């Protein structure tokens, strides 16, 4: 019975995380940081 409750709690938490991920500001900040890192790497590579 405890295992069923644990699975249910985990499923609810995963569902909430999935719905919050696409619209959360943290998602866009991480995406912007990733793009900035790629742009910086390309700029450094072009200098060599």
Secondary structure, 3 states (H helix, E strand, C coil): CHHHHHHHHHHHHHHHHHHHHHHCHHHHHHHHHHHHHHHHHHHHHHHC
